[in-house]
Amino acid sequence: METRITSDSRLFSGVSIGEVELENRLAVAPMTRVSATHEGLATEDMVAYYESFARGGFGLIITEGIYPDEAHGQGYWNQPGLANDEQVESWRRVTEAVHEQGAKIFAQLMHAGALVQGNRFTEGTIGPSAVPPKGKKMEMYGGSGDFNLPEELGHEGISEVIRSFTAAALRAREAGFDGVEIHGANGYLLDQFLTDYTNRRTDEYGGPVENRVRLSAEVAEAVRQAVGRDFPVGMRVSQAKVNDPDHAWAGGESDAAVVFGRLSEAGLDYIHVTEPTITEPAFGDGPTLAALARRYGGGVSVIANGSLHDPRDAESTVREEADVAALGKSALANMDWPNRVRDEHPLEDFDPQVLESLRRL
Ligand SMILES: Cc1cc2nc3c(=O)[nH]c(=O)nc-3n(C[C@H](O)[C@H](O)[C@H](O)COP(=O)(O)O)c2cc1C
C-alpha cells in the first residue's frame, strides 16, 4: 500500500462509467438528508450542499435516495422525489450547479418497499411478502416504533414498480442528471426481494437466489431499455441493511456469483457495492464484496463504499478491486476531501452532530 497520496495517485486519474467520463475516482456516496420540501422538491439549500462536494473536487456525486413515484415509493418525510414535473424542475438547479464545477451527478432511485416511515401519497406499504420488517423506524429520519406490515405485491404491482423506476430514470435524465443508480441495497424494496427472510414467495420471484434477484435484474433491464445505451445505469448492492446491519448472504460466495452475474447481464454500467468496511472479507475470510463484484460482474465497472476514509484505503481499493471509491461520512466531514488529500492537507474526523444539520425536520 502506498503511504503517500499525491495528485499522481490512481484516485486522481480519470475514469469512464459507461459513456460518462469522470475527472477522478472519488464519489460521494448516496446520503439521505430529509431536507426537501414536504412536496419532495429540491431546495436552494440542497443546491448549495451538492455544489460543495463538486467544488471540493469529487468527480462524481451520487444523490440521496430519491423516491420514484406518487405511490408506495417514498420512505421518508421531506425526502425528495423524481415522480412529477415539478420535482424534475427543482433538481435542474442542482445538476446545473454541480456541472458548473466540472463534476458529474447520478440520481439514486430508491423505492422504500416495507421500510416506509413517511409517505404522503398512501398509508399502506408493499413488499415481496407480508413479513414484518426487522428493527424500528429511524429517529434520525423522524420516525419511531414498528414498521407497518407490508402487503404482498402481486404481478401487476411488480409491473408497476418496474414502470416507476423507468419513469423516474427518464425524469432524472430530463432533470440533467448524468446517470442513475437504482437502489438495490440496504433493506429497501429490491433488497427485500433479494433477502431470504423478507421474501417468502413461491413464484418466480421467490425461493433460490436466482429468483430473488430477478426483480432487481428486471428493473435494471427495463431502465436500460428506457434510457438507451449512452445514459449510465448502475445498481447498489449490499448485505447489510439499515434495519439489519449484520445480515450476510446465506450462500456466501455462490450467492455473490449469482447476484453479480445476473446483474451484469442486465445491461448495467456499474455495480456499487457497500459494506460497513469494504476492505474486509465479505464472508468470514476470503475476498471482499468489491473483489467478488469484479470477479463475477462480467467486466461492469465497480464502485466500492464503506470506511474508505483513510486515503490509503481508498487508493488501494481503486488500484486492486474497484474503479471508483465512494465516501459517505468522511465526505460529510470533508466536503473537499479530494482537494484536501491532493494538496496534502489534514482531514477532519466525522462528527455525528453533522447529521443534525442535514435535516429539515
Ligand atoms: C446520513 C446518512 C444517510 C444515508 N443515506 C443513504 C441513502 O439514501 N442511500 C444509500 O444507498 N445509502 C445511504 N447511506 C449509506 C452511505 O451511502 C454509506 O454506504 C455509509 O455511510 C457507509 O460509508 P462510509 O463508511 O463512507 O460512511 C447513508 C449514510 C448516512 C451516514
The ligand as an SDF file (V2000), in Angstrom:
LIG
                    3D

 31 33  0  0  0  0  0  0  0  0999 V2000
  -26.7420   10.2070    6.9090 C   0  0  0  0  0  0  0  0  0  0  0  0
  -26.6300    9.0310    6.0050 C   0  0  0  0  0  0  0  0  0  0  0  0
  -27.6160    8.8190    5.0440 C   0  0  0  0  0  0  0  0  0  0  0  0
  -27.5310    7.7360    4.1550 C   0  0  0  0  0  0  0  0  0  0  0  0
  -28.4730    7.5860    3.1590 N   0  0  0  0  0  0  0  0  0  0  0  0
  -28.3080    6.6610    2.1820 C   0  0  0  0  0  0  0  0  0  0  0  0
  -29.1370    6.6330    1.0300 C   0  0  0  0  0  0  0  0  0  0  0  0
  -30.0330    7.4570    0.8310 O   0  0  0  0  0  0  0  0  0  0  0  0
  -28.9070    5.6860    0.0970 N   0  0  0  0  0  0  0  0  0  0  0  0
  -27.9160    4.7560    0.2560 C   0  0  0  0  0  0  0  0  0  0  0  0
  -27.7460    3.9020   -0.6200 O   0  0  0  0  0  0  0  0  0  0  0  0
  -27.0970    4.7740    1.3320 N   0  0  0  0  0  0  0  0  0  0  0  0
  -27.2550    5.7080    2.2840 C   0  0  0  0  0  0  0  0  0  0  0  0
  -26.3580    5.7870    3.3310 N   0  0  0  0  0  0  0  0  0  0  0  0
  -25.2130    4.8710    3.3910 C   0  0  0  0  0  0  0  0  0  0  0  0
  -23.9730    5.5260    2.7950 C   0  0  0  0  0  0  0  0  0  0  0  0
  -24.1200    5.7030    1.3850 O   0  0  0  0  0  0  0  0  0  0  0  0
  -22.7220    4.6590    3.0420 C   0  0  0  0  0  0  0  0  0  0  0  0
  -22.9700    3.3850    2.4960 O   0  0  0  0  0  0  0  0  0  0  0  0
  -22.3660    4.5120    4.5040 C   0  0  0  0  0  0  0  0  0  0  0  0
  -22.3210    5.7780    5.1580 O   0  0  0  0  0  0  0  0  0  0  0  0
  -21.0090    3.8200    4.6660 C   0  0  0  0  0  0  0  0  0  0  0  0
  -19.9980    4.5320    4.0080 O   0  0  0  0  0  0  0  0  0  0  0  0
  -18.9380    5.4420    4.8120 P   0  0  0  0  0  0  0  0  0  0  0  0
  -18.1840    4.4950    5.7260 O   0  0  0  0  0  0  0  0  0  0  0  0
  -18.0810    6.0540    3.7700 O   0  0  0  0  0  0  0  0  0  0  0  0
  -19.7270    6.4430    5.5880 O   0  0  0  0  0  0  0  0  0  0  0  0
  -26.4490    6.8390    4.2450 C   0  0  0  0  0  0  0  0  0  0  0  0
  -25.4760    7.0440    5.2350 C   0  0  0  0  0  0  0  0  0  0  0  0
  -25.5470    8.1330    6.0730 C   0  0  0  0  0  0  0  0  0  0  0  0
  -24.4410    8.3540    7.1000 C   0  0  0  0  0  0  0  0  0  0  0  0
  1  2  1  0
  2  3  1  0
  2 30  2  0
  3  4  2  0
  4  5  1  0
  4 28  1  0
  5  6  2  0
  6  7  1  0
  6 13  1  0
  7  8  2  0
  7  9  1  0
  9 10  1  0
 10 11  2  0
 10 12  1  0
 12 13  2  0
 13 14  1  0
 14 15  1  0
 14 28  1  0
 15 16  1  0
 16 17  1  0
 16 18  1  0
 18 19  1  0
 18 20  1  0
 20 21  1  0
 20 22  1  0
 22 23  1  0
 23 24  1  0
 24 25  2  0
 24 26  1  0
 24 27  1  0
 28 29  2  0
 29 30  1  0
 30 31  1  0
M  END
$$$$
